[in-house]
């Protein structure tokens, strides 16, 4: 089972231009994929930034995509609860840099999920298992 970072779930928005490794990973029916609530916040923040800039055409497209993500993952959005907060607080390297990334890592650790991201360096030293589908590394249920 896997926990997708924002850059992975956002890749599907590119359609045919999306990274082939990410597409393969996300489409593999053997991969049960969850989202941390922080990813929902990061995506919505990006959508709202476009709205605030006044690009209503792009905003409407992004908002429709965001609503689709909310529907598709509704039962697979994981909260940052007390156990996650404690794991995050104990996590080595937790500092002012990448606070949200460290929270996402804590969710992965607490729920025993492999964190899927392009930015593996953001999560190094957290104790989370990592997978980068952008790198051409084999993906699927056999990944530790």
LUMVODO-339114 format. One record per residue: residue in one letter; z, y, x of N, C-alpha, C in turn. Coordinates in steps of 0.05 Angstrom, whole numbers, plus 5000, padded with zeros to 4 digits. Atoms other than C-alpha are relative to their C-alpha. Layout:
<sites>
+-----+------+------+------+-------+-------+-------+------+------+------+
| res | n_zz | n_yy | n_xx | ca_zz | ca_yy | ca_xx | c_zz | c_yy | c_xx |
+-----+------+------+------+-------+-------+-------+------+------+------+
|   A |    Z |    Y |    X |     Z |     Y |     X |    Z |    Y |    X |
...
+-----+------+------+------+-------+-------+-------+------+------+------+
</sites>
This chain:
<sites>
+-----+------+------+------+-------+-------+-------+------+------+------+
| res | n_zz | n_yy | n_xx | ca_zz | ca_yy | ca_xx | c_zz | c_yy | c_xx |
+-----+------+------+------+-------+-------+-------+------+------+------+
|   X | 5000 | 4977 | 5017 |  5000 |  5000 |  5000 | 5000 | 5025 | 5018 |
|   X | 5006 | 4977 | 4984 |  4982 |  5069 |  5024 | 5008 | 5026 | 4986 |
|   X | 4994 | 4973 | 5009 |  5002 |  5142 |  5018 | 4979 | 5018 | 5012 |
|   X | 5022 | 4983 | 4990 |  4944 |  5191 |  5023 | 5009 | 5028 | 5005 |
|   X | 4995 | 4972 | 4993 |  4950 |  5258 |  5058 | 4978 | 5016 | 4986 |
|   X | 5018 | 4981 | 5013 |  4914 |  5319 |  5030 | 4972 | 4998 | 5010 |
|   X | 5027 | 5000 | 4989 |  4855 |  5314 |  5078 | 4985 | 4975 | 4992 |
|   X | 5013 | 5024 | 5009 |  4840 |  5243 |  5055 | 4991 | 5003 | 4971 |
|   X | 5007 | 4998 | 5028 |  4843 |  5255 |  4980 | 4980 | 5023 | 4995 |
|   X | 5019 | 4978 | 5003 |  4805 |  5321 |  4988 | 4972 | 4992 | 5009 |
|   X | 5026 | 5008 | 4990 |  4748 |  5285 |  5024 | 4982 | 4990 | 4978 |
|   X | 5016 | 5011 | 5021 |  4725 |  5252 |  4960 | 4985 | 5022 | 4984 |
|   X | 5012 | 4977 | 5014 |  4708 |  5321 |  4932 | 4972 | 5005 | 5011 |
|   X | 5026 | 4995 | 4987 |  4649 |  5322 |  4981 | 4978 | 4982 | 4989 |
|   X | 5021 | 5018 | 5011 |  4613 |  5266 |  4943 | 4985 | 4985 | 5021 |
|   X | 5017 | 5015 | 4981 |  4555 |  5238 |  4983 | 5004 | 5009 | 5028 |
|   X | 4996 | 4990 | 4973 |  4573 |  5281 |  5043 | 5027 | 4992 | 5011 |
|   X | 4973 | 5009 | 4991 |  4643 |  5250 |  5048 | 4998 | 4980 | 5023 |
|   X | 4999 | 5019 | 4977 |  4662 |  5211 |  5110 | 4998 | 4971 | 4989 |
|   X | 5005 | 5027 | 5009 |  4638 |  5139 |  5102 | 5026 | 4983 | 5002 |
|   X | 4975 | 5015 | 4997 |  4704 |  5110 |  5128 | 5020 | 5006 | 4978 |
|   X | 4982 | 4992 | 5022 |  4744 |  5150 |  5077 | 4990 | 4989 | 4974 |
|   X | 5011 | 5011 | 5025 |  4697 |  5130 |  5021 | 5006 | 4970 | 4998 |
|   X | 4995 | 5029 | 5000 |  4703 |  5057 |  5040 | 5029 | 4994 | 4995 |
|   X | 4972 | 5004 | 5004 |  4778 |  5062 |  5044 | 5009 | 5005 | 4971 |
|   X | 4992 | 4992 | 5027 |  4786 |  5098 |  4977 | 4988 | 4981 | 4979 |
|   X | 5013 | 5017 | 5020 |  4738 |  5051 |  4941 | 5008 | 4971 | 5002 |
|   X | 4992 | 5028 | 4996 |  4768 |  4986 |  4967 | 5021 | 4993 | 4978 |
|   X | 4981 | 5006 | 5022 |  4801 |  4955 |  4905 | 5026 | 4987 | 5010 |
|   X | 4976 | 5012 | 4989 |  4851 |  4920 |  4951 | 5020 | 5021 | 5009 |
|   X | 4983 | 4979 | 4991 |  4880 |  4987 |  4972 | 5013 | 5014 | 4977 |
|   X | 4985 | 4985 | 5020 |  4934 |  5012 |  4926 | 5009 | 5026 | 5012 |
|   X | 4997 | 4973 | 4987 |  4937 |  5087 |  4940 | 5018 | 5017 | 4982 |
|   X | 4981 | 4982 | 5013 |  4994 |  5134 |  4923 | 4996 | 5028 | 5012 |
|   X | 5000 | 4972 | 4990 |  5000 |  5210 |  4930 | 5029 | 5010 | 5000 |
|   X | 4974 | 4986 | 5002 |  5063 |  5247 |  4949 | 4997 | 5026 | 4985 |
|   X | 5001 | 4976 | 5017 |  5080 |  5305 |  4904 | 4992 | 5024 | 5017 |
|   X | 5008 | 4978 | 4982 |  5070 |  5351 |  4965 | 4970 | 5004 | 5001 |
|   X | 5029 | 4998 | 5000 |  4996 |  5335 |  4965 | 4990 | 5014 | 4975 |
|   X | 5007 | 4986 | 5024 |  4992 |  5357 |  4893 | 5003 | 5030 | 5003 |
|   X | 4995 | 4972 | 4995 |  5023 |  5423 |  4913 | 4980 | 5012 | 5019 |
|   X | 5019 | 4989 | 4980 |  4977 |  5432 |  4973 | 4972 | 5004 | 4987 |
|   X | 5026 | 4997 | 5013 |  4915 |  5419 |  4931 | 5000 | 5023 | 4980 |
|   X | 4999 | 4978 | 5020 |  4937 |  5466 |  4875 | 5001 | 5027 | 5014 |
|   X | 4999 | 4975 | 4985 |  4953 |  5520 |  4926 | 4972 | 5008 | 5008 |
|   X | 5027 | 4994 | 4992 |  4882 |  5515 |  4952 | 4983 | 5009 | 4977 |
|   X | 5015 | 4993 | 5024 |  4853 |  5517 |  4882 | 5007 | 5029 | 4991 |
|   X | 4991 | 4973 | 5008 |  4895 |  5578 |  4865 | 4992 | 5022 | 5019 |
|   X | 5010 | 4981 | 4981 |  4875 |  5613 |  4929 | 4972 | 5009 | 4994 |
|   X | 5027 | 4994 | 5008 |  4803 |  5609 |  4907 | 4999 | 5017 | 4975 |
|   X | 4998 | 4983 | 5025 |  4821 |  5637 |  4838 | 5008 | 5028 | 5007 |
|   X | 4991 | 4973 | 4992 |  4859 |  5695 |  4870 | 4979 | 5016 | 5014 |
|   X | 5021 | 4986 | 4986 |  4799 |  5712 |  4912 | 4978 | 5008 | 4981 |
|   X | 5019 | 4991 | 5020 |  4759 |  5720 |  4848 | 4975 | 4982 | 4997 |
|   X | 5024 | 5018 | 5001 |  4709 |  5662 |  4858 | 5005 | 4981 | 4976 |
|   X | 4994 | 5016 | 5024 |  4714 |  5637 |  4786 | 4983 | 4976 | 4997 |
|   X | 5017 | 5023 | 5002 |  4655 |  5590 |  4791 | 5011 | 4977 | 5017 |
|   X | 4988 | 5020 | 4982 |  4685 |  5553 |  4851 | 5027 | 4992 | 4989 |
|   X | 4974 | 5007 | 5011 |  4754 |  5557 |  4819 | 4998 | 4979 | 4977 |
|   X | 5003 | 5018 | 5023 |  4730 |  5523 |  4755 | 4992 | 4972 | 5010 |
|   X | 5008 | 5026 | 4989 |  4697 |  5467 |  4796 | 5024 | 4986 | 5013 |
|   X | 4977 | 5011 | 4986 |  4759 |  5457 |  4839 | 5022 | 4992 | 4980 |
|   X | 4979 | 5006 | 5020 |  4806 |  5460 |  4779 | 4993 | 4974 | 4985 |
|   X | 5009 | 5024 | 5015 |  4765 |  5407 |  4742 | 5005 | 4975 | 5018 |
|   X | 4995 | 5022 | 4981 |  4768 |  5363 |  4805 | 5030 | 4994 | 5002 |
|   X | 4971 | 5003 | 4999 |  4843 |  5375 |  4810 | 5011 | 4986 | 4976 |
|   X | 4991 | 5013 | 5025 |  4854 |  5356 |  4737 | 4993 | 4970 | 5000 |
|   X | 5009 | 5028 | 4998 |  4814 |  5292 |  4750 | 5019 | 4984 | 5019 |
|   X | 4981 | 5013 | 4982 |  4860 |  5275 |  4809 | 5027 | 4995 | 4986 |
|   X | 4974 | 5003 | 5014 |  4922 |  5287 |  4766 | 4998 | 4977 | 4980 |
|   X | 5004 | 5022 | 5019 |  4894 |  5240 |  4713 | 4999 | 4973 | 5014 |
|   X | 5004 | 5025 | 4986 |  4872 |  5186 |  4762 | 5025 | 4989 | 5014 |
|   X | 4977 | 5008 | 4985 |  4936 |  5185 |  4801 | 5027 | 5004 | 4985 |
|   X | 4976 | 4993 | 5016 |  4986 |  5202 |  4745 | 5023 | 4981 | 5005 |
|   X | 4978 | 5020 | 4997 |  5025 |  5137 |  4754 | 5005 | 4993 | 5029 |
|   X | 4997 | 5006 | 4972 |  5019 |  5138 |  4829 | 5006 | 5025 | 5017 |
|   X | 4991 | 4976 | 4986 |  5048 |  5206 |  4847 | 5030 | 4996 | 5005 |
|   X | 4972 | 5006 | 4992 |  5113 |  5197 |  4885 | 5015 | 5026 | 5006 |
|   X | 4984 | 4976 | 4998 |  5169 |  5247 |  4883 | 5015 | 5000 | 5027 |
|   X | 4984 | 4996 | 4977 |  5209 |  5274 |  4941 | 5029 | 5001 | 4990 |
|   X | 4973 | 5003 | 5012 |  5278 |  5249 |  4919 | 5022 | 5002 | 5021 |
|   X | 4977 | 4998 | 4982 |  5347 |  5246 |  4950 | 4996 | 4982 | 5025 |
|   X | 5005 | 5018 | 4978 |  5329 |  5186 |  4993 | 4980 | 5011 | 5020 |
|   X | 5021 | 4987 | 4983 |  5267 |  5222 |  5019 | 5012 | 5024 | 5015 |
|   X | 4988 | 4976 | 4987 |  5307 |  5285 |  5033 | 5018 | 4991 | 5023 |
|   X | 4983 | 5010 | 4978 |  5357 |  5245 |  5074 | 4984 | 4989 | 5023 |
|   X | 5018 | 5010 | 4979 |  5302 |  5209 |  5112 | 4988 | 5023 | 5016 |
|   X | 5012 | 4977 | 4988 |  5269 |  5276 |  5126 | 5020 | 5015 | 5018 |
|   X | 4980 | 4987 | 4984 |  5334 |  5307 |  5149 | 5008 | 4986 | 5026 |
|   X | 4993 | 5016 | 4977 |  5346 |  5250 |  5198 | 4976 | 4996 | 5019 |
|   X | 5024 | 5006 | 4986 |  5274 |  5248 |  5222 | 4999 | 5015 | 5027 |
|   X | 5003 | 4986 | 4974 |  5264 |  5263 |  5296 | 4977 | 5019 | 4999 |
|   X | 5022 | 4981 | 4999 |  5222 |  5324 |  5309 | 4997 | 5017 | 4975 |
|   X | 5002 | 4983 | 5024 |  5236 |  5355 |  5241 | 5009 | 5028 | 5008 |
|   X | 4994 | 4972 | 4993 |  5232 |  5430 |  5254 | 4983 | 5017 | 4982 |
|   X | 5014 | 4981 | 5017 |  5199 |  5491 |  5225 | 4970 | 4995 | 5000 |
|   X | 5028 | 5006 | 4999 |  5130 |  5466 |  5246 | 4994 | 4975 | 4982 |
|   X | 5009 | 5022 | 5017 |  5096 |  5421 |  5194 | 5021 | 4988 | 4982 |
|   X | 4978 | 5010 | 5018 |  5155 |  5417 |  5146 | 4989 | 4983 | 4978 |
|   X | 5012 | 5016 | 5022 |  5110 |  5392 |  5090 | 4990 | 4973 | 5010 |
|   X | 5009 | 5025 | 4988 |  5078 |  5340 |  5135 | 5023 | 4981 | 5005 |
|   X | 4976 | 5017 | 4995 |  5147 |  5314 |  5155 | 5011 | 4990 | 4974 |
|   X | 4991 | 5010 | 5026 |  5166 |  5310 |  5081 | 4982 | 4977 | 4991 |
|   X | 5019 | 5021 | 5007 |  5103 |  5269 |  5068 | 5006 | 4975 | 5016 |
|   X | 4993 | 5023 | 4984 |  5122 |  5224 |  5126 | 5025 | 4986 | 4989 |
|   X | 4975 | 5011 | 5011 |  5192 |  5215 |  5096 | 4994 | 4984 | 4975 |
|   X | 5008 | 5015 | 5024 |  5160 |  5193 |  5030 | 4988 | 4974 | 5008 |
|   X | 5012 | 5025 | 4991 |  5118 |  5142 |  5067 | 5021 | 4981 | 5011 |
|   X | 4979 | 5018 | 4989 |  5179 |  5115 |  5104 | 5017 | 4989 | 4978 |
|   X | 4982 | 5009 | 5021 |  5224 |  5111 |  5043 | 4986 | 4980 | 4981 |
|   X | 5014 | 5018 | 5018 |  5171 |  5078 |  4999 | 4986 | 4977 | 5015 |
|   X | 5012 | 5020 | 4983 |  5148 |  5034 |  5058 | 4969 | 4998 | 4996 |
|   X | 5029 | 4998 | 5003 |  5076 |  5057 |  5054 | 4987 | 5009 | 5027 |
|   X | 5015 | 4990 | 4977 |  5024 |  5068 |  5108 | 4988 | 5027 | 4993 |
|   X | 5010 | 4973 | 5005 |  5007 |  5142 |  5113 | 4972 | 5002 | 5011 |
|   X | 5028 | 4998 | 4993 |  4932 |  5154 |  5113 | 4993 | 5029 | 5003 |
|   X | 5006 | 4972 | 4993 |  4910 |  5218 |  5147 | 4981 | 5002 | 5023 |
|   X | 5017 | 4994 | 4976 |  4861 |  5249 |  5195 | 5019 | 5011 | 5022 |
|   X | 4982 | 4985 | 4981 |  4919 |  5288 |  5227 | 5023 | 4983 | 5009 |
|   X | 4979 | 5018 | 4992 |  4958 |  5231 |  5257 | 5020 | 5013 | 5019 |
|   X | 4982 | 4985 | 4982 |  4988 |  5278 |  5309 | 5022 | 5015 | 4986 |
|   X | 4980 | 4986 | 5016 |  5024 |  5316 |  5254 | 5023 | 4982 | 4993 |
|   X | 4980 | 5019 | 5010 |  5063 |  5253 |  5237 | 5011 | 4982 | 5023 |
|   X | 4990 | 5017 | 4978 |  5075 |  5222 |  5306 | 5030 | 5005 | 5004 |
|   X | 4972 | 4999 | 4996 |  5147 |  5206 |  5320 | 5017 | 5000 | 4975 |
|   X | 4985 | 4999 | 5025 |  5167 |  5205 |  5247 | 5009 | 4972 | 4991 |
|   X | 4994 | 5028 | 5008 |  5170 |  5129 |  5241 | 4982 | 4990 | 4979 |
|   X | 5019 | 5009 | 5021 |  5115 |  5127 |  5189 | 4977 | 4985 | 5013 |
|   X | 5024 | 5014 | 4991 |  5059 |  5076 |  5198 | 4976 | 5018 | 4993 |
|   X | 5023 | 4981 | 5004 |  4993 |  5114 |  5205 | 4974 | 4985 | 5001 |
|   X | 5027 | 5010 | 5001 |  4921 |  5099 |  5190 | 4981 | 5024 | 4998 |
|   X | 5020 | 4978 | 5001 |  4862 |  5146 |  5204 | 4973 | 4987 | 4992 |
|   X | 5026 | 5012 | 5008 |  4802 |  5124 |  5162 | 4976 | 5016 | 5010 |
|   X | 5022 | 4985 | 4988 |  4760 |  5179 |  5194 | 4992 | 4990 | 5027 |
|   X | 5005 | 5007 | 4972 |  4764 |  5146 |  5262 | 4983 | 4975 | 5003 |
|   X | 5015 | 5024 | 4998 |  4724 |  5084 |  5246 | 5017 | 4975 | 5004 |
|   X | 4981 | 5023 | 4998 |  4786 |  5039 |  5251 | 4996 | 4983 | 4975 |
|   X | 5003 | 5017 | 5024 |  4778 |  4979 |  5205 | 5022 | 5006 | 4979 |
|   X | 4980 | 4994 | 5021 |  4812 |  4991 |  5138 | 5000 | 4977 | 4980 |
|   X | 4998 | 5021 | 5021 |  4835 |  4946 |  5082 | 5028 | 4989 | 5000 |
|   X | 4972 | 5011 | 5004 |  4895 |  4904 |  5062 | 5011 | 4988 | 5025 |
|   X | 4990 | 5013 | 4976 |  4899 |  4872 |  5131 | 5012 | 5020 | 5020 |
|   X | 4989 | 4980 | 4982 |  4920 |  4938 |  5164 | 5030 | 4999 | 4998 |
|   X | 4970 | 5001 | 5001 |  4994 |  4936 |  5184 | 5012 | 5025 | 4987 |
+-----+------+------+------+-------+-------+-------+------+------+------+
</sites>
